[in-house]
Amino acid sequence: MLAFRKARRKLRMGTICSPNPSGTKAASEVCNADWMASLPPHLHNVPLSNLAIPGSHDSFSYWVDEKSPVGPDQTQAVKRLARISLVKKLMKKWSVTQNLTFREQLEAGIRYFDLRVSSKPGDTDQEIYFIHGLFGIKVWDGLMEIDAFLSQHPQEIIFLDFNHFYAMDEAHHKCLVLRIQEAFGNKLCPACSVESMTLQSLWEKKYQVLIFYHCPFYKQYPFLWPGKKIPAPWANTTSVNKLIPFLETTLSERAPRGAFHVSQAILTPRVKTIARGLVGGLKNTLVHRNLPAILDWVKTQKPGAMGVNIITSDFVDLVDFATTVIELNDLLEDRALTKC
């Protein structure tokens, strides 16, 4: 039965994504651009908090500018070292956590985006940039890329989690929120009961974007959800043998109602890790060799009120991550069928 459902969904979704402008390799032959629209009808009224949803960690970091100043998220010691051009080149190897652009991630099936933002020192305007050690693209450019995809795929729902803010005063926050409004307009879903958020309810109102804002500023705007509604426990470990028990423990402690839940299936380098793998970077030092074990853990999970919800990963294209997470939804049974 599960094999039949998978085959049927792949036929509905198709096998070809739009051309890949960066030349990066697709994570799967199957395009997941419309996977939410392709879910079976019995899942349309299941709360999004009970579905399995793939996400990316430091989602914007597919490109960082090694010519820009070091970000305010770094220590003074790192900023002093970064005056040496080679240091920034090495920083880039550890700042980049994704290969795919926003568009490519969306086509691969990613629906949750982990976002960190900052103003740039010396800028006289209120421009906001993505940041992870080094500055990335302008937030506005990323939002427009996401909105273009959503306009072409009106039944896909995304989570934008603004969880770190650097060098931002009230004027910067107002500018950022205005940009969010300009980009998404009527696609923005007002904050309300988590349990009421189903695909069907969002489709009926043509909402496609849930914005989470980890700052008291969210109280001023009805379409900003508080950060506490989407907890994302962080293991802060380099060991996959410590990461997996942590993921299991935090899932067992998950609140059954009132919030989404992010399982961060990621490893975090320490200073010692970076020193040992300085030239190799994050992907070659930590991610490549540990992703298979992380994916094996994902395959054993089941979504639901006390199961997995959103699962995030680095370099989501290196394995069939998004499809593996999406297919967990096949484990949610059709109650009408189970009664027969």
N, C-alpha and C positions, 0 to 999 in steps of 0.2 A: 504493500500500500504506500509506504514512504517513497519507494523508488518510483512509483507511478506519479505521485504528486510532484517529485523533483523534475521528472521528465516533462510533465505537463507545464510546470512553471517556466522551464527553460524554453519551451516552444513559444509560450506567450511573450517572454521577454525578448526573444530573438538572440542572434549570435554575433552581431556586429555593432560595435560602438562607433561613434563618430571618429574621424581621423585624429590621430594623436600628434599634435603639433610639436611636442618636445622630443618625440622619437623614443620615449621610454616604453618599456615592454609592458603590455597589459597583464594584469594579475590573473585573468582567466579568459578563456575563449568566449564565455558567456557574458553578455553585457547586462549589468545590473541596474541600468539607468532608471528602470521603471519597476523595481522589485516590489515596492509597496503597493502600487496599483495592481500588481500581479498576484498578490496574496489571495488565498481562497476566501469566499464570502464570509465564512464563519469566523474569520479573524478581523473583519472590518469593525466589529463592535467590541473588540478586546482593548482594554486600556493600553496606550503606548508603553506604559510603565511595566506591562507584562509581556511585551514582545522582545525578541532579541534583535538588537540594532547595532550594526558595526560603526565604530568611530575611529578617529585618528588622533594621535598624541602630537602636540605642537603642530597642528594641522597645516599651518602657513609656512613652515620652515623648509619648504622645498627650494627656496631661494633666499639667501641672505647676502647682504652687501658688505664685502670685506673692505671696501674703500670708505665706508661710513664710520662714524665714531663708534666705539664700544658702547653698548647699551647701559642705561642706568640700573639694569638688573644685575650688573656685575660689580665685584668688589673694587676698591681703589687699587689694590695690588695688581689685579688683572688689567685694569685700565692703564697703569704705568707700563706693564709688560707689552701691551698691545701697541705701543709706539713703535715697536719693531715690526716691520711689515710681515715677516715670516710668522709671527705669533698669530696675526689675524688669519692667515691661511690655515694654520692649524686649528684655530678656534672654529673656523667654518666647518671642518671635518666633524666637530663635536656638536655644533649648533644645528646642523641639518638633520632632521629626523624623518623626513618624507622625501620620496622621489617624485610624486605626482602632484600636479597643480590642483587647485580647488575643483576645476571642471573634471579633470581626470579622476579624482577621488570620488566625485559625485557619480560619474558614469560607472565606476567600479562598485558602487553601492554604499559608500560611506555616507552616513546621515547625521553623525555627531561630530562637531568640530571644536577642538580645544584651542582657545584663542587668548594670546597675551599681547597687550598693546602698550604703546608708549608715545609720548611726544619726543621730538628730536632736539637735543641741545643746540641752541643757537638759532633755531627756526623762529622767525617772527610771526608766522601764521599759526593757526591752530591745528595743523595737519597731524594726523595720528597714523602710526606705523605698527605693523606686527613686529614682534621682537622675541629673540631667543639668543641672548648673548650679543648678537649682531642684529642690525635692523633689517627687516624684510620689506615686502612691498607695502604700499599705502593701503590702509584698511579700506578706503573707498574703492580702490581697484578690485580688491578681493570680494567686497560685497556685490559689486556690479557683475562680476564673473558668476557668482552664486545665483544672483537674481535672474540672469540670462538663462541659466539651466532650469530654474524653477518655472519660468514662463513657458518653457518648452515641455515641461513634465509636470502638469498641474496637479497630479495626485501624489507627488512625493513631498514628504514632510522632513524638515531638518531642524536640528538643535544647534544653536550657536552659543557657546559657553564662554563668555568674557570673564575670565577668572583671575587674571593678573593685570594690574594697572601700574604703570611707572611714569613718574614725572608728569602727572596729570592733575591740574587744579580744576575747579568747578567749570571754568570756561572750556577747558578741553573736554570734559565729560559732556557738556551741553552740545559741543560741536560733534562729538562722536554719536550721540543719540540722535541728533538731527540727521546725520548721514545715514544712520540705520533706517530712520523714517523715510528719507528720500529714496533709499535703495529698494525697500520692500513694500512700503505703503500699506494697502489693504491685505497683504499677505501675512502681516504680523498678528499673531494670536495673543489676545489679552491673557494676563495671568489669572488663573481660576483653579478649580479643583483638578488635581492630577488625574483622578479616576474618571473624570468626564472627557479626558483627552483620548478619543479613539479616532481611527482613520475616518470612519463614517461621519462623525461629528465635525471634524476639520474639513472634510471634503464639502459638506453641506454649506459651510460658511466661507469656503474658499481660502481658509487659512493654511499657510505652508511653513511658517517660520516661528519657532519658539526661541526667544532671546533670554538667556540667563545672565544676570549682571551682579557680580560679587562685590557690591559696593552699596552703601546706604542710598546712593543716588537713585536706585531703582524705584524707590517709593514715590518719586515724582511723575512716573509714567506708567500707565496701565498695561502697556505691552512689555514691560521689563519684569521678568520673573526673578524672585530672590534666589541667590546662590544656594541657600539651604534646601531648596527644592530639588537639587541635583547633586547630592554628595558624591565625591570621587575619592575614596580612600587611597592613599599612596603608600606603597610598600617601602620605597626608598632603599632598595637593595640591588646588588649586582648579581645575586644568586637566584637562579630559577628555582632552586630547591627551597628557598625561603619565600619566593614570590607566590608560588602556587598555594601553600598552606595559608598565606595571608589572604589571598583571593577567596579561598574557601571560608575562612573565618569571618571576613567582612560580609560575605553573602549571607552567612547564617545569622548575622546581626542586623541584616537589612530590615528597615521598617516596612511592614506589609502594606501600608497605605500612606498617602500624603506626599510621596516623593518618588522621583526617578532614581536610578542607581547606576553609577559608572564603575565598572571593573577595569582598573588601569592595568592591563596585562603588559607592563613595560618594566625594563630594568634601568636603573639609574646609576651612571658612572660616579665613582668617587675620585678624589684627586689622584690617588694611587693608581686607579684604573686608567685615567687619562695619561699619567706619566708613563705607564707601561706600554700603552698602545697609542702613543702620541701621534704617529704618522698614519696609523690605520684608521683612526676615527671611530665614531660610535657604531656605524654599520658593520665594519669588519671586526671590531674588537668584541662587541657584546651581542649585537642583534642577530647576525647571520647564524651563529652556532646555537643560539637559544630559541629562535622562533619556532622550529619544529616541535620542541617540547611544549611551548606555550600553546601552539595550535592543537596539539594532542589534548591539552587540558580543555580548550574551548569545545572540542568535539564531544566531551563527556558531559557537557552542561545541558540544562533544560531551562527555558524561560518560564516566567510565571511570577506570581506575587512574591514568592520567596526564592525565586531562581534568578538567573542572569537577566539583565535588561540591556544596558549599553556596555559594549566591550571595546576598549581602545587598544591600539597597537602602534608601534613605530614601523615605518617602512611597510605600509599595508600591501604593497604590490609584490613583496618578495615571496610570499606564499599566498595561497588562495584564501586569504583571511576573510574578506567581506562575504564571499559566497558561503564559507563555512559557518559564519555567524548567522547569516540569513536563513540557511537551511535548518537551523535549530527550531525555527518556527513551525516546521513540519511536525514537531513533537507535540504541539498544542492541538489536542484532538477536537474534532467537530462533535460537540455534545449531542447534536441531533442524530449523528450516526451511531454514537456509543449507546444510545437508548434503544436502538433498533435490534 
